[in-house]
Structures are given as structure tokens and as C-alpha cells.
Amino acid sequence: MGTKLFGIDISYYQSKISIQGFQNAINKSGVKFVIMRLGYTGSSSLSPSLDSTFETNYANAVKVGLPVGIYYYSLATNKQEAKKEAEFVIAHLKGKKITLPVYIDMEDSAHRQYK
């Protein structure tokens, strides 16, 4: 049977997490990795936007040695929109050490991503 690891999913909704906050998560809760939102496509603007907590949370997670993966909240409904979002993600990952997967979160029924 596989080993289970405890990780956290963070974004703007959890706020900026300090180095001490990540240390506490590791020491008190046993957090072994973090998956954080890099950005999202705004429902009004339909433009890619960077999560306002990403840079701080990324830097602090790396400083305490947590493996980091990211996700992007997509509203793409066609190839052109998906490509625009992917290019945005790639541009913001330059120079960063991402040790876990990069995910695309597609779950918005209002934009007909699924039926």
C-alpha cells in the first residue's frame, strides 16, 4: 500500500503565509508539500490574473523546504483561451523551482467547461 502525505492547497483565500506560518504547518500539522494557486482567469475580464498571494507564498514555502506544485483556475472553453492561460502560467514560472505538478483547474459550469 502507498504512503500518504499531508499537503495543503493555498491561494488568496488563505491569505499570505509567513515563513513562521509554514514552519508551524510543518511542525504542528505534518504538512509535507504545498499546492498553490498561481492565478486565475477573471470571470468579468476573462483575462489571466496572478493570485495576489502567490509570490509571497511561493518564496516562503521554498525557504522552509516544502515541495511546491501549482494550479491555475481556468475559464478556457476553447483552444485559443487555453493557450493564452498556459502562456501566462509559463511566463510566471520562469526562474521558479516547481518540484510537483502544474495543474489546470477546470470546474466552472457557468463557462460551460463541463455539462
Summary of the structure (lengths in Angstrom):
residues: 115
radius of gyration: 15.1
end to end distance: 35.0
largest distance: 45.8
contacts: 309
relative contact order: 0.19
helix: 37%
strand: 25%
